Amino acid sequence: MKKLDVVVVGELNVDLILDQIQGFPELGKEKIASAMTLTLGSSSAIFASNLSALGARVGFIGKLGEDVFGDLVLARLRNRNVEVGQIISQPACGTGATVAMNYAHQRAMLTYKGAMDELRLADVNWDYVQTARHLHLSSYFLQGGLRRECAQLFQRARALGLSTSLDTNWDPEERWDPELYEVFPHVDVFLPNEDEALLIAKCQTVAAALDKLAQHVNTVVIKLGKHGALAKRDGKLYTSEGFNVTAVDAVGAGDSFDAGFIFQWLQGGDVSQCLRFGNMCGALSVTQAGGTAAFQNREQIAQDFENYFGYTAELLRP
């Protein structure tokens, strides 16, 4: 048996989430936010933390600065039993940080990349990677140091017998790098949201984007927020409706979906099961502020799944 279920290679940062904001920011003017949350951020870390809370054995490879934000990230990951021994300290850089400004069902984000831009393929310990069954990477566009080497990362992981998954997240430069298509042949599961899928595929409809992306990746999953998700695998279309919950904060909902989908995937679940479980995790995420607050431990998650969704099946470990 492998030591780890999943190794995550990715970015690390904190999120400063501002809510109940009185108007939009304007140069030279001060606005007031009536609520604030400082928490673990970054898509990769939220994915890792929530996947571990579900019961998977998760390790992380990344970089942090030597500062209070870095200490917070390590403490939060350790608290969720994520292995952090492969997280590298980069004293010359600060730990990344994102300021998220929430407005109803939309948000604006401003990110300082810091050490997350410094991770390279040479930093990856392949002996450690071999101890896992699956490799996941999020925030492809944010990881400037690793982005051009992602195809090699995924190809080598596959050669070592790992399955792989990728969530690009948003491209801050809005270039939607065509070199991403060099990564796709080495990806087992691709997990964009609706906007990202349309822009990466350069299509006008979700159906067209799904068809195009499915020509390059065997399993493509497109997240539709509160409307659920759809997927295509081996030419077959799958759909799953979302769940109606009272939303507090959407930060990390897509990453939580990813965690739920991959959790079921590693148990051999079919695509329909993976979609439904992913939708439950995404919906549960928005009931709390921050991307990880709704995922404390298996017992709490199981109880919330029953209360919110009527889901009573045991949370089996992968």
C-alpha positions as a LaTeX table, in Angstrom:
\begin{tabular}{lrrr}
\hline
Residue & $x$ (\AA) & $y$ (\AA) & $z$ (\AA) \\
\hline
Met1 & 0.00 & 0.00 & 0.00 \\
Lys2 & 1.21 & 3.49 & $-0.84$ \\
Lys3 & 1.98 & 5.83 & 2.07 \\
Leu4 & $-0.07$ & 8.70 & 0.60 \\
Asp5 & $-3.26$ & 8.87 & $-1.40$ \\
Val6 & $-2.47$ & 12.27 & $-2.92$ \\
Val7 & 0.55 & 14.52 & $-3.25$ \\
Val8 & $-0.30$ & 18.14 & $-4.03$ \\
Val9 & 2.25 & 20.28 & $-5.85$ \\
Gly10 & 1.25 & 23.88 & $-5.66$ \\
Glu11 & 1.02 & 27.38 & $-4.33$ \\
Leu12 & 0.55 & 28.44 & $-0.71$ \\
Asn13 & $-0.90$ & 31.67 & 0.63 \\
Val14 & $-3.28$ & 33.15 & 3.16 \\
Asp15 & $-6.65$ & 34.71 & 2.37 \\
Leu16 & $-7.82$ & 37.97 & 3.92 \\
Ile17 & $-11.56$ & 37.95 & 3.23 \\
Leu18 & $-13.56$ & 41.17 & 3.56 \\
Asp19 & $-17.36$ & 41.02 & 3.76 \\
Gln20 & $-20.24$ & 43.46 & 4.11 \\
Ile21 & $-18.31$ & 46.12 & 2.22 \\
Gln22 & $-19.90$ & 49.55 & 1.92 \\
Gly23 & $-19.42$ & 50.28 & $-1.76$ \\
Phe24 & $-16.65$ & 49.56 & $-4.24$ \\
Pro25 & $-13.02$ & 50.69 & $-3.72$ \\
Glu26 & $-12.16$ & 54.10 & $-5.20$ \\
Leu27 & $-8.77$ & 55.77 & $-5.44$ \\
Gly28 & $-8.30$ & 58.33 & $-2.71$ \\
Lys29 & $-11.31$ & 57.15 & $-0.72$ \\
Glu30 & $-11.71$ & 54.80 & 2.22 \\
Lys31 & $-14.44$ & 52.17 & 2.37 \\
Ile32 & $-15.54$ & 50.08 & 5.33 \\
Ala33 & $-15.88$ & 46.30 & 5.56 \\
Ser34 & $-17.95$ & 45.14 & 8.54 \\
Ala35 & $-16.55$ & 41.58 & 8.61 \\
Met36 & $-13.09$ & 40.09 & 8.08 \\
Thr37 & $-11.60$ & 36.58 & 8.07 \\
Leu38 & $-7.90$ & 35.69 & 7.93 \\
Thr39 & $-7.52$ & 32.06 & 6.94 \\
Leu40 & $-5.66$ & 29.45 & 4.92 \\
Gly41 & $-5.83$ & 30.39 & 1.26 \\
Ser42 & $-4.59$ & 29.16 & $-2.13$ \\
Ser43 & $-6.46$ & 26.64 & $-4.22$ \\
Ser44 & $-3.85$ & 23.93 & $-3.72$ \\
Ala45 & $-3.83$ & 24.27 & 0.08 \\
Ile46 & $-7.63$ & 24.41 & 0.36 \\
Phe47 & $-7.85$ & 21.29 & $-1.80$ \\
Ala48 & $-5.23$ & 19.51 & 0.31 \\
Ser49 & $-6.74$ & 20.54 & 3.64 \\
Asn50 & $-10.30$ & 19.54 & 2.75 \\
Leu51 & $-9.25$ & 16.29 & 1.09 \\
Ser52 & $-7.34$ & 15.36 & 4.24 \\
Ala53 & $-10.32$ & 16.29 & 6.43 \\
Leu54 & $-12.43$ & 13.88 & 4.38 \\
Gly55 & $-10.01$ & 11.12 & 5.31 \\
Ala56 & $-7.45$ & 10.91 & 2.50 \\
Arg57 & $-3.72$ & 10.79 & 3.27 \\
Val58 & $-2.28$ & 13.95 & 1.74 \\
Gly59 & 1.21 & 15.41 & 1.37 \\
Phe60 & 2.22 & 18.82 & 0.03 \\
Ile61 & 5.16 & 20.13 & $-2.01$ \\
Gly62 & 5.45 & 23.92 & $-2.16$ \\
Lys63 & 7.27 & 27.05 & $-0.96$ \\
Leu64 & 6.65 & 29.58 & 1.79 \\
Gly65 & 8.33 & 32.68 & 3.14 \\
Glu66 & 9.65 & 32.81 & 6.70 \\
Asp67 & 6.96 & 35.04 & 8.20 \\
Val68 & 3.75 & 35.01 & 10.22 \\
Phe69 & 1.67 & 34.14 & 7.16 \\
Gly70 & 3.90 & 31.14 & 6.48 \\
Asp71 & 3.54 & 30.04 & 10.09 \\
Leu72 & $-0.25$ & 30.28 & 9.77 \\
Val73 & $-0.27$ & 28.17 & 6.59 \\
Leu74 & 1.86 & 25.43 & 8.16 \\
Ala75 & $-0.21$ & 25.40 & 11.34 \\
Arg76 & $-3.49$ & 25.09 & 9.44 \\
Leu77 & $-2.20$ & 22.29 & 7.22 \\
Arg78 & $-0.78$ & 20.38 & 10.19 \\
Asn79 & $-4.10$ & 20.81 & 11.98 \\
Arg80 & $-5.76$ & 18.93 & 9.10 \\
Asn81 & $-3.04$ & 16.23 & 9.14 \\
Val82 & $-1.51$ & 17.25 & 5.81 \\
Glu83 & 2.16 & 16.22 & 5.59 \\
Val84 & 4.27 & 19.39 & 5.32 \\
Gly85 & 7.82 & 17.98 & 5.36 \\
Gln86 & 8.31 & 18.81 & 1.66 \\
Ile87 & 7.29 & 22.47 & 2.01 \\
Ile88 & 10.42 & 24.54 & 1.40 \\
Ser89 & 11.27 & 27.77 & 3.20 \\
Gln90 & 12.23 & 30.67 & 0.91 \\
Pro91 & 13.52 & 33.41 & 3.25 \\
Ala92 & 14.09 & 35.95 & 0.47 \\
Cys93 & 10.39 & 35.96 & $-0.43$ \\
Gly94 & 7.28 & 36.65 & 1.59 \\
Thr95 & 4.46 & 34.15 & 1.81 \\
Gly96 & 1.75 & 34.78 & $-0.75$ \\
Ala97 & $-1.44$ & 36.56 & 0.25 \\
Thr98 & $-4.81$ & 37.23 & $-1.36$ \\
Val99 & $-7.26$ & 39.96 & $-0.38$ \\
Ala100 & $-10.76$ & 38.81 & $-1.33$ \\
Met101 & $-13.55$ & 41.40 & $-1.39$ \\
Asn102 & $-16.97$ & 39.74 & $-1.34$ \\
Tyr103 & $-19.99$ & 41.37 & $-2.95$ \\
Ala104 & $-23.18$ & 39.27 & $-2.88$ \\
His105 & $-22.46$ & 36.32 & $-5.21$ \\
Gln106 & $-19.31$ & 37.86 & $-6.76$ \\
Arg107 & $-15.89$ & 38.74 & $-5.43$ \\
Ala108 & $-12.80$ & 40.69 & $-6.43$ \\
Met109 & $-9.36$ & 39.37 & $-5.54$ \\
Leu110 & $-5.91$ & 40.93 & $-5.32$ \\
Thr111 & $-2.95$ & 38.56 & $-4.90$ \\
Tyr112 & 0.69 & 38.98 & $-3.89$ \\
Lys113 & 2.39 & 35.85 & $-5.24$ \\
Gly114 & 5.59 & 35.94 & $-3.19$ \\
Ala115 & 7.13 & 32.50 & $-2.68$ \\
Met116 & 4.46 & 30.73 & $-4.73$ \\
Asp117 & 6.20 & 32.06 & $-7.85$ \\
Glu118 & 9.48 & 30.38 & $-6.86$ \\
Leu119 & 8.59 & 26.68 & $-6.97$ \\
Arg120 & 10.47 & 24.78 & $-9.69$ \\
Leu121 & 10.47 & 21.23 & $-11.02$ \\
Ala122 & 13.92 & 20.82 & $-9.46$ \\
Asp123 & 12.30 & 21.31 & $-6.03$ \\
Val124 & 10.14 & 18.20 & $-6.43$ \\
Asn125 & 11.35 & 15.20 & $-4.44$ \\
Trp126 & 10.51 & 12.28 & $-6.72$ \\
Asp127 & 11.17 & 9.67 & $-4.05$ \\
Tyr128 & 8.41 & 11.37 & $-2.07$ \\
Val129 & 6.08 & 11.61 & $-5.07$ \\
Gln130 & 6.41 & 7.86 & $-5.57$ \\
Thr131 & 4.84 & 7.28 & $-2.16$ \\
Ala132 & 1.49 & 8.62 & $-3.48$ \\
Arg133 & $-1.23$ & 7.20 & $-5.71$ \\
His134 & $-2.26$ & 10.50 & $-7.26$ \\
Leu135 & $-0.76$ & 13.93 & $-8.05$ \\
His136 & $-2.83$ & 17.14 & $-8.11$ \\
Leu137 & $-1.92$ & 20.68 & $-9.14$ \\
Ser138 & $-4.02$ & 23.83 & $-8.91$ \\
Ser139 & $-3.41$ & 27.44 & $-9.97$ \\
Tyr140 & $-1.38$ & 26.63 & $-13.07$ \\
Phe141 & $-1.33$ & 30.28 & $-14.15$ \\
Leu142 & $-0.16$ & 31.63 & $-10.78$ \\
Gln143 & 2.91 & 29.40 & $-10.57$ \\
Gly144 & 5.30 & 31.25 & $-12.83$ \\
Gly145 & 8.33 & 29.20 & $-11.84$ \\
Leu146 & 6.68 & 25.83 & $-12.43$ \\
Arg147 & 4.25 & 26.56 & $-15.26$ \\
Arg148 & 6.63 & 25.91 & $-18.15$ \\
Glu149 & 7.64 & 22.61 & $-16.55$ \\
Cys150 & 4.15 & 21.33 & $-15.80$ \\
Ala151 & 4.06 & 18.97 & $-18.76$ \\
Gln152 & 7.26 & 17.33 & $-17.47$ \\
Leu153 & 5.84 & 17.19 & $-13.93$ \\
Phe154 & 2.68 & 15.40 & $-15.02$ \\
Gln155 & 4.46 & 13.16 & $-17.52$ \\
Arg156 & 6.95 & 11.96 & $-14.93$ \\
Ala157 & 4.25 & 11.42 & $-12.31$ \\
Arg158 & 2.32 & 9.31 & $-14.80$ \\
Ala159 & 5.48 & 7.33 & $-15.60$ \\
Leu160 & 5.81 & 6.56 & $-11.88$ \\
Gly161 & 2.31 & 5.11 & $-11.87$ \\
Leu162 & 0.37 & 8.03 & $-10.39$ \\
Ser163 & $-2.93$ & 9.26 & $-11.75$ \\
Thr164 & $-3.14$ & 13.05 & $-12.13$ \\
Ser165 & $-5.58$ & 15.95 & $-11.88$ \\
Leu166 & $-5.36$ & 19.64 & $-12.78$ \\
Asp167 & $-7.38$ & 22.75 & $-11.93$ \\
Thr168 & $-5.87$ & 25.76 & $-13.68$ \\
Asn169 & $-7.97$ & 28.38 & $-11.87$ \\
Trp170 & $-8.12$ & 31.91 & $-13.27$ \\
Asp171 & $-5.37$ & 33.42 & $-15.43$ \\
Pro172 & $-4.59$ & 36.89 & $-13.96$ \\
Glu173 & $-2.94$ & 37.89 & $-17.26$ \\
Glu174 & $-5.95$ & 36.56 & $-19.21$ \\
Arg175 & $-3.67$ & 35.04 & $-21.85$ \\
Trp176 & $-5.02$ & 31.50 & $-21.35$ \\
Asp177 & $-1.68$ & 30.00 & $-22.30$ \\
Pro178 & $-1.93$ & 27.67 & $-25.34$ \\
Glu179 & 1.02 & 25.74 & $-23.89$ \\
Leu180 & $-1.52$ & 24.26 & $-21.49$ \\
Tyr181 & $-2.44$ & 21.87 & $-24.30$ \\
Glu182 & 1.03 & 20.33 & $-23.92$ \\
Val183 & 0.08 & 19.36 & $-20.36$ \\
Phe184 & $-3.30$ & 17.82 & $-21.20$ \\
Pro185 & $-2.01$ & 14.49 & $-22.60$ \\
His186 & $-0.60$ & 13.72 & $-19.14$ \\
Val187 & $-3.74$ & 14.71 & $-17.17$ \\
Asp188 & $-6.37$ & 12.17 & $-16.10$ \\
Val189 & $-8.92$ & 14.63 & $-14.68$ \\
Phe190 & $-9.25$ & 18.30 & $-15.70$ \\
Leu191 & $-11.39$ & 20.46 & $-13.39$ \\
Pro192 & $-12.03$ & 24.01 & $-14.69$ \\
Asn193 & $-15.04$ & 26.14 & $-13.85$ \\
Glu194 & $-17.40$ & 27.41 & $-16.53$ \\
Asp195 & $-15.61$ & 30.69 & $-17.28$ \\
Glu196 & $-12.18$ & 29.05 & $-17.35$ \\
Ala197 & $-13.36$ & 26.26 & $-19.64$ \\
Leu198 & $-14.84$ & 28.73 & $-22.14$ \\
Leu199 & $-11.67$ & 30.81 & $-22.25$ \\
Ile200 & $-9.23$ & 27.89 & $-22.40$ \\
Ala201 & $-11.23$ & 26.16 & $-25.14$ \\
Lys202 & $-12.03$ & 29.47 & $-26.89$ \\
Cys203 & $-15.67$ & 28.42 & $-27.23$ \\
Gln204 & $-18.96$ & 30.27 & $-26.82$ \\
Thr205 & $-20.92$ & 27.54 & $-25.03$ \\
Val206 & $-20.19$ & 25.11 & $-22.22$ \\
Ala207 & $-21.22$ & 22.17 & $-24.40$ \\
Ala208 & $-18.74$ & 23.16 & $-27.11$ \\
Ala209 & $-15.98$ & 23.73 & $-24.55$ \\
Leu210 & $-16.62$ & 20.34 & $-22.97$ \\
Asp211 & $-16.49$ & 18.61 & $-26.35$ \\
Lys212 & $-13.26$ & 20.36 & $-27.33$ \\
Leu213 & $-11.45$ & 19.78 & $-24.04$ \\
Ala214 & $-12.56$ & 16.14 & $-23.99$ \\
Gln215 & $-10.56$ & 15.64 & $-27.17$ \\
His216 & $-7.42$ & 16.28 & $-25.11$ \\
Val217 & $-8.20$ & 14.92 & $-21.62$ \\
Asn218 & $-10.00$ & 11.66 & $-20.93$ \\
Thr219 & $-12.09$ & 13.05 & $-18.06$ \\
Val220 & $-13.15$ & 16.71 & $-18.17$ \\
Val221 & $-15.27$ & 18.18 & $-15.38$ \\
Ile222 & $-16.78$ & 21.67 & $-15.69$ \\
Lys223 & $-17.99$ & 23.27 & $-12.46$ \\
Leu224 & $-21.15$ & 25.38 & $-12.76$ \\
Gly225 & $-21.31$ & 26.82 & $-9.24$ \\
Lys226 & $-24.74$ & 26.53 & $-7.61$ \\
His227 & $-26.04$ & 24.90 & $-10.80$ \\
Gly228 & $-23.87$ & 21.82 & $-10.26$ \\
Ala229 & $-21.37$ & 20.32 & $-12.67$ \\
Leu230 & $-21.08$ & 18.29 & $-15.83$ \\
Ala231 & $-18.42$ & 15.97 & $-17.17$ \\
Lys232 & $-17.41$ & 13.93 & $-20.17$ \\
Arg233 & $-15.45$ & 10.71 & $-19.99$ \\
Asp234 & $-14.80$ & 8.30 & $-22.85$ \\
Gly235 & $-17.29$ & 10.25 & $-24.93$ \\
Lys236 & $-20.14$ & 9.90 & $-22.39$ \\
Leu237 & $-21.82$ & 12.99 & $-20.89$ \\
Tyr238 & $-22.59$ & 13.17 & $-17.17$ \\
Thr239 & $-24.53$ & 15.89 & $-15.33$ \\
Ser240 & $-25.20$ & 16.56 & $-11.65$ \\
Glu241 & $-27.38$ & 19.28 & $-10.15$ \\
Gly242 & $-26.15$ & 21.56 & $-7.40$ \\
Phe243 & $-27.51$ & 21.79 & $-3.85$ \\
Asn244 & $-29.49$ & 24.67 & $-2.38$ \\
Val245 & $-27.77$ & 26.04 & 0.73 \\
Thr246 & $-27.50$ & 29.47 & 2.33 \\
Ala247 & $-24.23$ & 30.87 & 1.03 \\
Val248 & $-21.95$ & 32.77 & 3.40 \\
Asp249 & $-18.75$ & 32.89 & 1.33 \\
Ala250 & $-17.87$ & 31.31 & $-2.03$ \\
Val251 & $-14.07$ & 31.39 & $-1.53$ \\
Gly252 & $-12.71$ & 27.89 & $-2.03$ \\
Ala253 & $-15.96$ & 26.33 & $-3.25$ \\
Gly254 & $-14.38$ & 25.07 & $-6.47$ \\
Asp255 & $-11.38$ & 23.69 & $-4.61$ \\
Ser256 & $-13.72$ & 21.91 & $-2.20$ \\
Phe257 & $-15.55$ & 20.43 & $-5.18$ \\
Asp258 & $-12.20$ & 19.18 & $-6.50$ \\
Ala259 & $-11.44$ & 17.57 & $-3.13$ \\
Gly260 & $-14.78$ & 15.78 & $-3.09$ \\
Phe261 & $-14.50$ & 14.62 & $-6.69$ \\
Ile262 & $-10.97$ & 13.24 & $-6.27$ \\
Phe263 & $-11.88$ & 11.66 & $-2.91$ \\
Gln264 & $-14.55$ & 9.58 & $-4.65$ \\
Trp265 & $-12.36$ & 9.04 & $-7.73$ \\
Leu266 & $-9.68$ & 7.38 & $-5.61$ \\
Gln267 & $-12.29$ & 5.01 & $-4.21$ \\
Gly268 & $-13.20$ & 3.89 & $-7.71$ \\
Gly269 & $-16.44$ & 5.85 & $-7.82$ \\
Asp270 & $-18.07$ & 6.33 & $-11.20$ \\
Val271 & $-18.25$ & 9.83 & $-12.67$ \\
Ser272 & $-21.84$ & 10.37 & $-11.47$ \\
Gln273 & $-20.86$ & 9.55 & $-7.89$ \\
Cys274 & $-17.80$ & 11.78 & $-8.11$ \\
Leu275 & $-19.85$ & 14.70 & $-9.45$ \\
Arg276 & $-22.50$ & 14.40 & $-6.74$ \\
Phe277 & $-19.93$ & 14.16 & $-3.96$ \\
Gly278 & $-18.01$ & 17.09 & $-5.43$ \\
Asn279 & $-21.19$ & 19.16 & $-5.53$ \\
Met280 & $-21.90$ & 18.35 & $-1.89$ \\
Cys281 & $-18.40$ & 19.44 & $-0.88$ \\
Gly282 & $-18.66$ & 22.64 & $-2.91$ \\
Ala283 & $-22.04$ & 23.46 & $-1.38$ \\
Leu284 & $-20.85$ & 22.67 & 2.14 \\
Ser285 & $-17.87$ & 24.97 & 1.64 \\
Val286 & $-19.99$ & 28.07 & 1.04 \\
Thr287 & $-21.84$ & 27.67 & 4.36 \\
Gln288 & $-18.77$ & 29.01 & 6.22 \\
Ala289 & $-16.36$ & 31.90 & 5.69 \\
Gly290 & $-13.09$ & 30.80 & 4.11 \\
Gly291 & $-12.36$ & 27.74 & 2.04 \\
Thr292 & $-11.64$ & 25.28 & 4.88 \\
Ala293 & $-13.87$ & 26.22 & 7.83 \\
Ala294 & $-16.64$ & 23.81 & 6.81 \\
Phe295 & $-14.21$ & 20.86 & 6.73 \\
Gln296 & $-13.06$ & 20.26 & 10.30 \\
Asn297 & $-13.02$ & 16.45 & 10.47 \\
Arg298 & $-14.75$ & 13.37 & 9.10 \\
Glu299 & $-17.35$ & 13.21 & 11.86 \\
Gln300 & $-18.45$ & 16.83 & 11.43 \\
Ile301 & $-18.50$ & 16.53 & 7.63 \\
Ala302 & $-20.58$ & 13.34 & 7.76 \\
Gln303 & $-23.08$ & 15.01 & 10.09 \\
Asp304 & $-23.34$ & 18.09 & 7.87 \\
Phe305 & $-23.78$ & 15.92 & 4.77 \\
Glu306 & $-26.73$ & 14.23 & 6.46 \\
Asn307 & $-28.23$ & 17.51 & 7.71 \\
Tyr308 & $-27.83$ & 19.47 & 4.46 \\
Phe309 & $-28.12$ & 16.79 & 1.78 \\
Gly310 & $-29.66$ & 13.71 & 3.39 \\
Tyr311 & $-26.46$ & 11.81 & 2.60 \\
Thr312 & $-25.99$ & 8.99 & 5.09 \\
Ala313 & $-23.38$ & 6.76 & 3.42 \\
Glu314 & $-20.21$ & 6.22 & 5.43 \\
Leu315 & $-17.23$ & 8.36 & 4.43 \\
Leu316 & $-14.93$ & 5.54 & 3.42 \\
Arg317 & $-11.23$ & 6.27 & 3.18 \\
Pro318 & $-9.73$ & 5.88 & $-0.31$ \\
\hline
\end{tabular}
